[in-house]
Amino acid sequence: MVADFNKKANRKFFNEKLLFQILGIAFLLIAVVLVFADVRIYQKKKELASKINDEQKQIEDIKKSSQNLRDEIANSDNKDYLEKIAYEQLGQARPGETVYSFISPPEKTKPVQKPQNFWDAFTGWLSQSWSWIKSKF
């Protein structure tokens, strides 16, 4: 009789232990899933916040442009404003005035040579660095 009681108690203990292990694993799995979901929601929130900021900047730019256009429309009857636009944008001049325009020469760009391999790129960088150091002393 005593032996039966010990076997039943021992079996009951293992069943409870197994139940707690299963519940613990389920709890951990649920926690991991919730953490991943939270991270994904956080990333999506940051992405949407940056999109909102970009759209707000665009709205501000459009508002400024719209206000400038309204000002130009309001000043379209103003003779002084039309004269200013003619001088600045169309290059017109009053009688007796001479208009000078300055043209800058086109910039010459050096052709960029791609190194053949990593070693050539490294040695080229090293020689340029050494030349720069020598020129400082």
Phi, psi and omega in degrees: 000319179294322180295321179294321180296318180294321180294317179294319179293319180294318179295318179296321179297316180293323178295318178292320179297316178296320179297316178296322178295316180296316178296321178296315179296318178297318178298316179297317178298317178296318179297317180296316179298318180294323178295315179297320179296321179295319179296316179296320178295320179297316179297318179296321178297316179297318180297315180292324178296320179292323176296320178298317179298317179298317180293323177295322177296318178298318179298317179297317178298318180293321177297318179296315179298318179297318179295320177298318179295320177299318179297318179295321178294319180295327181269005183294337177271348182282122183294321180296321179294316179297323178295317179298315178297319180297321180289315187284313188264328184261349178072024179280161181222157176285160177300133180093348179268150177244132180261127177247134174239139181256126180247124180275145179292149179294144180284136177269129179252140177280138176292134181275123179262129178274132178293153183291317181211182183298319184296319178296319179296318181295315180293324177296316178296319181295318181291323177294320178296318180295320178298319180295318180295318180296323182290337179282338181248000000 
